Amino acid sequence: MDQERTMQPQHTDASSKQAHEVIKMETDLRDRCIRPGDANDAAQQAIANAEQALDQLSVNFDEWMATESGHLTAANDAAKAASFTPESLDELFQAAHNLKGQATTLGYPFADEICASLCRLIDSLPDKSRLPGILVDQHVNAVRALVSENAKGTDNPKASVLAKRLRDVTNDFLVQEKSQIKSA
């Protein structure tokens, strides 16, 4: 093994009286890292295998996206039915956050942006009772439309405008809400 274990003296601050162990690596691991453009056959094969696996999984992307969009719609419906209680907002936020985390990988980068805007709306609003249901609906309906229309990639001008407009409206709304709190 190329490492050496040494015990260092204990810290002298009052909050911590325990000794700690420092592991000193004798090998510079940077020499073992895979870098873009490396000619390392194993690295290139691993990348090729990963890309092939992603291609094989991509046939399921539209189905997964539709499922996640359905979860977002259901969470929104439940939140509205519950009059946007903290618990229902948590579920709605989680559904939007999950979709945001997956949308770009699944080929829908504008759905990612729209879900990020929805998450920001829910998370940043100081007074959750002032959440505008119509703006939430617009976010959810936009994601549903993107999935329904199979609006993938970054070259869809309508999806781009829609995502930007929702982001701008959300930002404007949050600025107004925060300024009302400061003036109160």
C-alpha positions as CSV (number, residue, x, y, z in Angstrom):
1,M,0.0,0.0,0.0
2,D,1.3,3.4,-0.9
3,Q,0.1,5.2,2.2
4,E,1.4,5.9,5.6
5,R,-0.7,6.4,8.7
6,T,0.5,8.7,11.4
7,M,-1.0,10.0,14.6
8,Q,-1.0,13.7,15.0
9,P,-1.1,15.4,18.4
10,Q,-4.6,16.1,19.7
11,H,-6.2,19.5,19.1
12,T,-5.8,21.9,22.0
13,D,-9.1,23.8,21.6
14,A,-11.5,23.4,24.5
15,S,-14.3,21.9,22.4
16,S,-12.3,18.9,21.1
17,K,-10.0,16.8,23.2
18,Q,-9.8,13.7,21.0
19,A,-6.8,12.7,18.9
20,H,-7.2,12.4,15.2
21,E,-5.5,10.3,12.6
22,V,-4.0,11.8,9.4
23,I,-3.5,9.6,6.5
24,K,-0.6,10.8,4.3
25,M,-0.7,9.5,0.8
26,E,2.7,8.8,-0.7
27,T,1.3,8.5,-4.2
28,D,0.1,11.6,-6.1
29,L,-3.4,10.5,-7.2
30,R,-3.6,13.2,-9.8
31,D,-1.4,10.9,-11.9
32,R,-4.1,8.2,-11.9
33,C,-7.0,10.5,-12.8
34,I,-8.7,10.2,-16.2
35,R,-8.5,13.5,-18.0
36,P,-10.4,14.5,-21.2
37,G,-8.3,13.4,-24.2
38,D,-6.3,10.8,-22.3
39,A,-5.3,7.9,-24.5
40,N,-5.8,5.4,-21.7
41,D,-7.6,2.5,-23.3
42,A,-9.4,1.5,-20.2
43,A,-10.7,5.0,-19.7
44,Q,-11.9,5.3,-23.2
45,Q,-13.6,1.9,-23.0
46,A,-15.3,2.9,-19.8
47,I,-16.6,6.1,-21.4
48,A,-17.8,4.2,-24.5
49,N,-19.6,1.6,-22.3
50,A,-21.3,4.4,-20.3
51,E,-22.4,6.1,-23.5
52,Q,-23.7,2.8,-24.9
53,A,-25.6,2.1,-21.7
54,L,-27.1,5.6,-21.8
55,D,-28.2,5.1,-25.4
56,Q,-29.9,1.8,-24.5
57,L,-31.7,3.5,-21.6
58,S,-32.8,6.5,-23.7
59,V,-35.6,4.5,-25.3
60,N,-37.3,4.8,-21.8
61,F,-36.7,8.5,-21.4
62,D,-40.0,9.8,-22.8
63,E,-41.9,7.3,-20.6
64,W,-40.0,8.3,-17.5
65,M,-40.5,12.0,-18.3
66,A,-44.3,11.4,-18.7
67,T,-44.4,9.6,-15.4
68,E,-42.5,12.3,-13.6
69,S,-44.7,15.0,-15.2
70,G,-47.7,13.0,-14.0
71,H,-46.3,13.0,-10.4
72,L,-45.9,16.8,-10.7
73,T,-49.5,17.2,-11.9
74,A,-50.8,15.0,-9.1
75,A,-48.8,16.9,-6.5
76,N,-50.1,20.2,-7.8
77,D,-53.7,18.9,-7.8
78,A,-53.3,17.6,-4.2
79,A,-51.7,20.9,-3.1
80,K,-54.6,22.9,-4.5
81,A,-57.2,20.6,-2.9
82,A,-55.4,21.0,0.4
83,S,-55.3,24.8,0.0
84,F,-51.5,24.7,-0.2
85,T,-50.8,23.4,3.3
86,P,-47.1,23.2,4.3
87,E,-47.2,19.4,3.8
88,S,-48.8,19.6,0.4
89,L,-46.4,22.3,-0.7
90,D,-43.5,20.1,0.5
91,E,-44.9,17.3,-1.8
92,L,-45.2,19.7,-4.7
93,F,-41.8,21.1,-4.2
94,Q,-40.3,17.6,-4.0
95,A,-42.1,16.6,-7.3
96,A,-40.8,19.7,-9.0
97,H,-37.3,19.2,-7.6
98,N,-37.1,15.5,-8.6
99,L,-38.2,16.4,-12.2
100,K,-35.7,19.3,-12.3
101,G,-32.9,16.9,-11.4
102,Q,-33.8,14.5,-14.1
103,A,-35.3,16.6,-17.0
104,T,-32.0,17.5,-18.7
105,T,-30.7,14.0,-18.6
106,L,-34.0,12.8,-20.0
107,G,-33.7,15.3,-22.9
108,Y,-35.9,18.1,-21.7
109,P,-33.7,20.9,-20.5
110,F,-36.5,23.5,-20.7
111,A,-38.6,21.4,-18.3
112,D,-35.5,21.5,-16.0
113,E,-35.6,25.4,-16.2
114,I,-39.4,25.5,-15.6
115,C,-39.2,23.2,-12.6
116,A,-36.2,25.2,-11.2
117,S,-38.4,28.3,-11.4
118,L,-41.3,26.5,-9.7
119,C,-39.0,25.3,-6.9
120,R,-37.7,28.9,-6.5
121,L,-41.2,30.2,-6.3
122,I,-42.2,27.8,-3.6
123,D,-39.0,27.9,-1.6
124,S,-38.3,31.7,-1.8
125,L,-41.8,33.0,-1.1
126,P,-41.7,34.5,2.4
127,D,-45.4,34.1,3.1
128,K,-46.6,30.7,1.6
129,S,-50.2,31.7,2.0
130,R,-49.7,34.2,-0.8
131,L,-48.6,31.6,-3.3
132,P,-50.3,32.4,-6.6
133,G,-52.0,29.1,-7.7
134,I,-52.4,30.3,-11.2
135,L,-48.6,30.8,-11.5
136,V,-48.0,27.3,-10.1
137,D,-50.5,26.0,-12.6
138,Q,-48.7,27.7,-15.4
139,H,-45.4,26.1,-14.5
140,V,-47.0,22.6,-14.2
141,N,-49.0,23.0,-17.4
142,A,-45.8,24.2,-19.2
143,V,-44.0,21.0,-18.2
144,R,-47.0,18.9,-19.3
145,A,-47.0,20.7,-22.6
146,L,-43.3,20.1,-23.2
147,V,-43.7,16.4,-22.5
148,S,-46.9,16.1,-24.6
149,E,-45.3,17.9,-27.5
150,N,-42.1,16.0,-27.1
151,A,-40.2,19.3,-26.9
152,K,-36.7,18.0,-26.4
153,G,-33.3,19.6,-26.7
154,T,-32.4,23.3,-26.6
155,D,-33.4,24.2,-30.1
156,N,-37.2,24.7,-29.5
157,P,-37.9,28.4,-29.6
158,K,-41.4,28.2,-28.1
159,A,-40.1,26.1,-25.1
160,S,-37.2,28.6,-24.7
161,V,-39.6,31.6,-24.6
162,L,-42.0,29.8,-22.3
163,A,-39.3,28.9,-19.8
164,K,-37.8,32.4,-19.9
165,R,-41.2,34.0,-19.4
166,L,-42.1,31.8,-16.4
167,R,-38.7,32.5,-14.9
168,D,-39.2,36.3,-15.4
169,V,-42.7,36.4,-14.0
170,T,-41.6,34.3,-11.0
171,N,-38.7,36.6,-10.4
172,D,-40.8,39.7,-10.6
173,F,-43.4,38.3,-8.3
174,L,-40.8,37.3,-5.7
175,V,-39.2,40.8,-5.8
176,Q,-42.6,42.4,-5.3
177,E,-43.4,40.1,-2.4
178,K,-40.1,40.8,-0.7
179,S,-40.5,44.5,-1.1
180,Q,-43.9,44.4,0.4
181,I,-42.5,42.7,3.5
182,K,-39.7,45.3,3.8
183,S,-42.2,48.2,3.6
184,A,-44.6,46.6,6.1
